[in-house]
Amino acid sequence: QVQLVESGGGSVQTGGSLRLSCVASGSDYSANVIYWFRQPPGGQRRLVGSIIGADAAGYSEAVSGRFTISRGHAKNSVYLQMDSLKPEDTAVYYCKLPLGDQDYWGQGIQVTVSS
């Protein structure tokens, strides 16, 4: 059973930074795509970005230029570096690893940005 665990959330003021981590248990997934999603209070879960392979990352328009997704040195670790945070970035953030016809999600982690 694959498990994903996120960490690194918290509360920051506008303009601050946070780095989220996502670590997947099990086999080597360094070549697999891993996604970051977020779900704001009362809103829908939406794609933030993704990374495939070592460093091929893509981002939604809402976060492009402020967020960076990268692979960590530890096995199956992926980071979401969030800079220049805005109140509208407040959400629960999730990482997702699709394997075949199964999607594995982390438990979610809260990020709160105050004005």
C-alpha positions in Angstrom: 0.0 0.0 0.0 1.4 3.4 -1.1 1.2 6.2 1.5 1.9 9.8 0.9 2.7 12.1 3.9 2.8 15.9 3.6 4.5 18.2 6.1 5.6 21.8 6.5 2.3 23.7 6.5 1.4 26.5 8.9 0.5 30.1 9.1 2.4 33.0 7.6 1.7 36.6 6.7 1.3 38.0 3.2 4.6 37.9 1.4 6.0 35.1 3.4 7.2 31.7 2.4 6.6 28.1 3.3 8.0 24.8 2.0 5.8 21.7 1.9 7.1 18.2 1.6 5.5 15.1 0.3 7.1 11.7 0.9 5.8 8.5 -0.7 6.4 5.1 0.8 7.2 2.0 -1.3 9.0 1.7 -4.6 11.1 4.2 -6.4 8.8 6.8 -7.9 11.4 9.3 -9.0 10.3 8.9 -12.7 6.6 9.2 -11.9 4.6 12.3 -12.1 3.5 13.8 -8.7 0.9 16.5 -8.4 0.2 19.2 -5.9 -3.4 20.2 -5.4 -5.1 22.7 -3.0 -8.6 23.1 -1.7 -9.6 26.5 -0.2 -12.2 26.8 2.4 -15.6 26.1 0.8 -14.0 25.7 -2.6 -13.0 22.9 -5.0 -9.8 21.0 -5.1 -7.6 22.5 -7.9 -4.3 21.7 -9.4 -1.3 23.7 -8.3 1.4 22.0 -10.3 3.2 18.9 -11.1 6.7 17.4 -11.6 7.7 14.5 -13.7 11.2 13.0 -13.8 14.0 14.9 -12.2 12.9 18.5 -12.8 10.2 18.9 -15.4 7.7 21.0 -13.5 4.5 22.8 -14.5 2.3 25.2 -12.7 -1.1 26.7 -12.7 -1.4 30.3 -13.7 -2.4 31.3 -10.2 1.0 30.2 -8.7 3.4 30.5 -11.7 6.4 32.5 -10.8 5.8 32.2 -7.0 5.8 28.4 -6.4 8.5 25.9 -7.3 8.2 22.1 -7.3 11.3 20.1 -6.9 12.5 16.6 -6.1 14.3 16.1 -2.8 17.4 14.0 -2.2 15.5 11.6 0.0 13.8 8.8 -1.8 10.4 9.7 -3.1 10.4 13.2 -1.7 8.9 16.2 -3.5 8.9 19.8 -2.3 6.5 22.7 -3.0 8.3 25.9 -2.3 5.8 28.7 -1.9 7.0 32.3 -2.0 5.3 35.7 -2.1 2.3 34.1 -0.4 -1.1 35.8 -0.7 -4.3 35.3 1.4 -5.9 33.6 -1.5 -3.2 30.8 -1.2 -4.9 29.8 2.0 -6.0 26.2 1.5 -5.4 22.6 2.4 -2.6 21.3 0.2 -2.4 17.7 -1.1 0.1 15.7 -3.1 -1.1 13.0 -5.4 0.7 10.0 -7.0 -1.1 8.3 -9.8 -0.2 4.7 -10.3 -2.0 2.8 -13.1 -5.7 3.3 -12.5 -5.2 4.2 -8.8 -4.6 7.7 -7.4 -2.8 7.9 -4.0 -3.3 11.1 -2.0 -1.7 12.5 1.0 -3.7 13.4 4.1 -3.6 17.1 3.3 -1.9 20.0 5.2 -3.2 23.4 6.1 -1.6 26.6 4.8 -3.0 29.9 6.1 -1.9 33.2 4.8 -3.0 36.3 6.8 -3.2 39.8 5.5 
